[in-house]
């Protein structure tokens, strides 16, 4: 499950940890390697998060473990209706089986970095 800033560097998708706009340096992580590269050496930087549809509602997917995913909403009505765990004000989460979701998909937005 993807969550955070990502870019392509030398044909490999890398997680972006930091962008120094002033010096045009990007801190990347690929596998277990951390690398600092020139901003011009990477493609567009995206914010990506994984979402799903479950029981007709859209949720953000926070985590994955074995055959389950952890879904999140800040909708009080939906959280209560689906008997989700109350985390704090307007925040609910619930572990569900992957085969219970209607679809899992990524949302991607280009960042101006």
C-alpha positions in Angstrom: 0.0 0.0 0.0 1.4 3.4 -1.0 1.1 6.4 1.2 3.2 9.5 0.9 5.4 11.3 -1.7 6.9 9.2 -4.6 8.8 9.8 -7.8 10.6 7.8 -10.5 14.4 7.8 -10.6 16.3 5.8 -13.2 13.1 3.8 -13.9 12.5 2.8 -10.3 9.7 4.1 -8.0 11.3 5.8 -4.9 9.8 7.2 -1.8 10.6 10.9 -1.4 11.6 11.8 2.1 12.6 15.4 1.7 12.8 18.1 -1.0 15.2 21.0 -0.6 13.6 23.5 -2.9 16.3 26.1 -2.5 19.1 23.8 -3.4 17.0 21.6 -5.7 18.0 18.4 -3.9 15.7 15.4 -3.3 16.2 12.7 -0.6 15.0 9.4 -1.9 14.6 5.9 -0.6 14.6 2.8 -2.8 14.6 -0.6 -1.1 17.0 0.1 1.9 19.1 2.7 0.1 18.9 6.4 0.8 20.2 8.8 -1.9 20.4 12.5 -2.4 19.8 13.5 -6.1 19.4 16.7 -8.1 15.7 17.6 -8.6 16.2 17.6 -12.3 17.2 13.9 -12.2 13.8 12.7 -11.0 10.4 12.8 -12.7 7.3 14.5 -11.3 6.8 14.1 -7.5 3.4 12.7 -6.6 1.4 12.3 -3.4 0.0 8.8 -3.5 -2.5 7.2 -1.1 -4.3 3.9 -1.3 -8.1 3.9 -0.9 -10.8 1.3 -1.1 -14.6 1.0 -1.4 -16.1 -1.0 1.4 -19.9 -1.4 1.9 -20.5 1.4 -0.6 -18.2 3.9 1.2 -14.7 5.2 0.3 -12.0 4.8 2.8 -8.3 5.5 3.1 -6.2 2.3 3.5 -3.6 2.9 6.3 -1.9 -0.5 6.6 -1.9 -4.1 5.3 -1.2 -7.3 7.3 -1.6 -10.8 5.8 -5.1 -11.0 4.4 -6.4 -7.8 6.1 -6.2 -4.0 5.6 -6.7 -1.2 8.1 -9.3 1.3 6.8 -9.8 4.9 8.0 -12.5 7.5 7.9 -13.2 10.9 9.5 -16.9 10.6 8.8 -18.7 10.2 12.2 -21.9 8.8 10.6 -20.1 6.1 8.6 -17.7 5.2 11.5 -20.7 4.6 13.8 -22.8 2.8 11.2 -20.0 0.3 10.4 -19.1 -0.1 14.1 -15.5 1.1 13.5 -13.0 1.7 16.3 -13.2 5.3 17.5 -9.6 6.7 17.7 -10.2 10.3 18.6 -12.4 13.2 17.5 -13.9 12.3 14.1 -11.4 9.5 13.4 -12.3 5.9 13.0 -10.5 2.8 11.8 -11.2 -0.9 11.3 -9.3 -4.0 10.2 -11.2 -5.9 7.5 -10.5 -8.8 5.2 -9.2 -7.8 1.7 -11.9 -10.0 0.1 -14.6 -7.9 1.7 -13.7 -4.7 -0.2 -15.3 -3.8 -3.5 -12.1 -2.3 -4.9 -8.7 -1.1 -3.9 -7.1 1.8 -5.8 -4.5 4.5 -5.6 -5.1 8.3 -5.7 -2.3 10.3 -7.2 -1.8 14.1 -7.1 1.2 15.9 -8.7 3.0 18.1 -6.2 4.7 21.4 -7.1 8.1 20.6 -5.6 
